């Protein structure tokens, strides 16, 4: 239906241009006797009137359709305003092919809820065409062309041509009711197939603090895409192939010669790796045997494949301990998965004449890129470049991905930039159609602002870090004497919720492009923008409904029958923040910056506190403590706040608990 409206609008604009031209011709006739009505002009005017009527019918139908649809999914108010202003600008300036559109949330309440800032940009375009005009006059013309709508109460023109927009309170109230009746639903978006490549530890090495950010950020991005209705493939591109497996297998053969019949008790894989590396560096015979093991592994000899699988399985069990703690879901698809595809990739670049030899190695030089890709080493082996090209090709052609996101440290930015450029050069994808992006992140620092390490200078094991988080969190809970009011089971749930929630939130609340300081004391502080504060705030909000003795059935009925009033200023402010949720999701989808969601969640919690301090929800008798009055509209505002907070926690991978 939207296409029909656009089609009719275009036809109207063309006809009005022709009417204007014919009218000018008629008025320009010098002989008054010749001023008989032009048949074509009369015909056009008649058609034009019919078109206008049909267009208005279509617009009304579209608005009704939107209202019905709005009941099923949350309305993005910013998008709705963009539609309204886009139409007004096109009506005001039909001669502009693609007029600039700029609508944004207002930074100060005195300037309304939103602002349209298109007038200044339009003035610049008209000036370039030789038309001098004042931006305020343009703003006035845009306002005059605003159609009647369900959103805008009034507009004001301020400064050089800003249009301040004030929302209708009944519109906000209706959206609040829709949210309460239907739950937190995603905005309507077209379906997409998304691949998220994250975590990616190396087999035979324990996960360390460096893997923390990729794992947490990738999980949260996947949850966001899934909530938006996308088909998400979460991939763990583990390092499970390469020359290091030669030394590991050779060491396994020496240390556990009966590994084929009896499962080797490799307790500490990190120590096992260090032992084999030491031998590889110091023992020439061992080194030669390790290289032979690599060849036999690559030839897929059964006993070597079994040894490789044993080592991989030990690693997987260790990785899974971390994933269980952090509630991470992944499908493992390591470098070994793409081995057979690499030969085809090299052949394809050869056949297209895009590869060249350079000192014995085969490279691909992409014009405009700082470095070439090495797709075959001088010894005939493949590289990370070949592996990543093969993985990208498989995801594009076999998985048919519309979006592929790589969550790795920023240090790999140039590598992925060149890989993506090579894929575009060979014609695998068009960046205008398929989104392939590297979501890079900074490093984790210790409180000394240096790379986070143990006191002995070693990399911090991720499992040790999580255990430390649990211990510190329990100390904090006992310091607050929570063990006196919580059952042992509730205490353990609260411990895990706060400990792992704080670690995740500390990461996600920072701009991922920046380094961040890992500090337990700050993370576990229940003041300020921390998971601890937000989890406590959430349990307090949930307790208000319990205090009012309202069960779920009564709450649902109230949502359907009680109007959510937003008359008090604190109610109005809270309602507006709640309904910005779809805008926030769109902003994150565009930027892949999850700290935006954390900032929003903190703003929502603090706005709720202001509301609760100003507006009573439950009134109790001071003597008896019995509930004497419940403001159901405000209880519904509490419920709407909690629903949005719960969805934010879900996207961030944080598990709130009923009691803390």
Secondary structure by P-SEA (a helix, b strand, c coil): caaaaaaaaaaaaaaaaaaaaaaaaaaaccccccccccaaaaaaaaaaaaaaaaaaaaaaaaaaaaaaaaaccccaaaaaaaaaaaaaaaaacccccccbbbbbcccccccccccccaaaaaaaaaaaacbbbbaaaaaaaaaaacccccccccccccccbbbbbbbcaaaaaaaaaaaaacccccccccbbbbbbbcccccccccccccaaaaaaaaaaaaaaaaaaccbbbbbcccccccaaaaaaaaaaaaacccccccccccccaaaaaaaaaaaaaccaaaaaaaaaaaaaaaaccaaaaaaaaaaaaaaaaaaaaaaaaabbbbbbbcccccccaaaaaaaaaaaaccccccccbbbbbccccccccccccccccccaaaaaaaaaaaaaccccccbbbbbccccaaaaaaaaaaaaaaacccccccbbbbbbbbbbbbccccccccccccccccaaaaaaaaaaaaaaaaaaacccccccaaaaaaaaaaaaaaaaaaaaaaccccbbbbbbcccccccccccaaaaaaaaaaaaaaaaaacccaaaaaaaaaccccccccaaaaaaaaaaaaaaaaaaaaaacccaaaaaaaaaaaaaaaaaaaacccccccccccccccccaaaaaaaaaaaaaaaaaaaaaacccccccc
